[in-house]
């Protein structure tokens, strides 16, 4: 019992270097802010510099450490550049959070092939490319690391008009499991966070449609949608020593949505 660490030691990420993709979105921005406030040095990345710049300014103005480098998640050279810039700025990579994602809803018989390709490219290829490049650094460093993939409850539950999105998240779930096996010998933990609907600008319409909102909440035992702090808690857990014996796992942060 003398070797039991304190809670502060278990969840400490002070000085760790993190890359967060999709930092222009709700989950990525929450992850970036949460990690920075916990003491990590954060590289924020996404396609839009106009969105990344104010995010990083908000973080640094509050006294925390963050930079940004814009790039397209589906372009291999962009992922290489982002990882290289991170190493140049901070000296390595300890944590990578792949939060870049997109959804295109539509019946399969009507949905354009281009929509399906976009969803699979961003959600699957983009995840694979960043993990490939960040993983090279973490393996070469020899000090372990943490990889966190943002999945979805839809990776395990089908839904009408989701024949692009749900399979894409099922694919990232199996990337999680496969890399958990592959990188275990290097002390690199690979886990996924699978949320249900969280409050964000993209889901604002749900709150405005009272009938839809109330009906949707019937499927969530906790009785509410997710908030940013619900997501950040799981990111910090999977980024820290607290999850050192956990890999290849899909963590459902969904208020019980997938439980019943």
N, C-alpha and C positions, 0 to 999 in steps of 0.2 A: 504493500500500500504506500510505502514511502516514495515509490517511483511514479505515482499518479500525478500527472501534470495539472496545473491550475487551468481554469477555464480561459484565462488570458493567454497562457502558453499554447493551449490547444487551438485557438482560433487566430493566433497571431500571423499576420501576413506582412508585417513591417519590413520594408526594404525589398520585398519580392517584386519582380518585374512581370507585368501582365500585358498581354495583347487582347483587346476586345474588338472583334469584328461586329459590324452592324451597329456601331455606336450612334448612328443617326436614328435608330429606332428605339422604341420604348424599353425593350429588354436590354439591349446593348448599352444604352445610356444609363440605366439603373445599375447595371453591372459595373460600368466604368466609375460611376460616382461612388458606389458602395465600396469597391476595392480601394479607390483612392483615399476615401475617408478612413479606411482601416489601415492605411499606411503603405499601400503598394504604390509602385511607380507604373503608371498606366499609359500604354500606347492605344489611342482611340483611332479606329479606322472605319471607313465607310466610303460610299461613292461621293458624298456631297461635302466639300470643304465649308460651304456656307452654313451647314448644320454642325459640323465638327468643331469649328472655331469657337462659337459661343459656348458649346459644352465644355471645351477645355478651359476657356476663360473662366467659366463659373467654378470649375474645380480649382484652378490655380489661384483665383481671387480669394477663395476660402482657405488658402494656405496649403493645399495639397499638390501632389506632383503628377502632371499629365502632359502629354504632347499628342499631336495628331499627324497622320499621314493618310491622305485620301487614296483610294484605290478600288478597283472593281473586284469583287470577290471571285468572279469566274475567270479572271485573267491570271495565269500562272506567274507571269513576270511581275505583276502588281503585288502578289502575295510574297514573292521573293524580296522585293524592294521594301515592303513593310517590315518584314522580319529583320532584314539587314539594317534598316534605320533604327529599329528597336535596340538591336545589339550595339550599334554605334553610340546611341544615346545613353543606354542604361547598362550595357555590359553583359547582357544575356537575356534569357527568357525562362521564367519559372511557371507562369500560368498563362493559358490561352483559353479564351471564351469565344466560341463561334456562335454569335447571335445574329449574323446576317441571314435574313430569310424573307420569303415572299409567298403570297398565296394568290392564286387565280381560280375563282370558283366558276363552275359551269358543268352542265350535263355532258357526259363524254361524247355523245353523238353530235353535239353542237360546238363543243369547245375547240378552238383553233389549236392545231398542233403546236404552234409557236408559244401558246400559253403554257402548255404542258412542258415544253422544253425549257422555258424560262424558270418555272418552278423547280424542276429537277436540277437545272444548272446552278441556280443560286443556293438552294437548300442542300443539295448533295455534293455537286462538284465543288462549290465554294468552300464547304466544310472540309472536304477531302484535301483541297489544295493548301489551305491554311495549316491544317494539321500536318501535312507533309513537310512544309517548310519550317514551321515552329518545332515540329518533332525532331527534325535533324539537329537543331541547336540543342534541344533538351537532352537528346541522346549523347551528343558530343561533349556536353558540359559534364556529364557524369554525376550530377547532383540531384537527379530526379526531377519531378515536376507534376503539374496538374493540368489536365485538359478537360474542359467542360463544354459540352455540346448542348445548344438549346434545341430541344426537340419539341414535342407537343403531345397532349393526350390523344390527339388524332393519329399518332403513330401506331396506336394499338386499337383504336376504335374507328370503324368505318362511318361514313356519313354521305348521304346523297350529295352529288355535285362536288365531291372532294376527291375524285379519282386521280388528281395530280398531287394535291397537298398531302393527303394521308400516306400514300406510298413513299413520298419523299422523306417524310419523318420516320417511317418504318425503316427506310434505308439508313438514315443517320443513327437510328437506334442500333442497327447491326454494325455500323462503323464503330460505335461506342464499344460494343461487346468484342469485336474483332481486335481493336487496338488495346482494349483492356488486357487481352491475352498476349498480344504482340509486345507491348511496352512494359508489361509487369516486371520482367527481368531487369529493366532499367530504372525501376522505382518511379515510373511515371504512371499516375492514376488517371484513368479515363472514365468519366461518368457523364451522364446526360441529365438535364432538368427538363421535365415534360409538364409544362403548365397547361391549365385550361385558360379560359378567357380572363385577361387582366384588364384593368382600367387603363386606357390609353386613347390618344386621339383617333386611332383606327376603330376603337370599339365604342366611341361616344354615342353612335347611333343606337346602340343597345339600351343605353340609359334613357334615351329620348323616346324610345318606343316602349311605353309602359307595359303593354300586354306581352310583348316579346320578352322583355326583361324579367317579368314575374314568372313567366312560364319557364324560362331558362334556369332561373334560380331553383326551381323544383328539383333539378338534377344535381344540385350541389348541396350535399349534406350540411356543410357549414353555413350555407344560406347567403353567400355574398360572392362577388367576383374578387379576383386577386388584386392586390395593391403592390406597388413597387417594393415595399419593405418585405413582403412575402417572398419575392424573388431574390432580393439581395441576401437574405438570410441563408438561402440554399447555396448561393454562389460562394459566400464566405465559408460555409461548411466544407464545400467541395474543393476550395482553394487552400485549405489549411491542414495542419497536422491532424485535426479531428477526423479527417476521412482517409487517413493513411492506409487503412486495411480494407478499403472499399474501392473496387474498380469493376468496370464493365456493367455498371448498374444504371438503370433508368429510374430517376427519382421523380415521382409524380407529385408536383406541387399544384394541386388542383382542388383543394377543399373537399376531397372525397369523390370527385366527379367519376373517376374510374373504378370506384369501390363497389358500386352497385349497378 
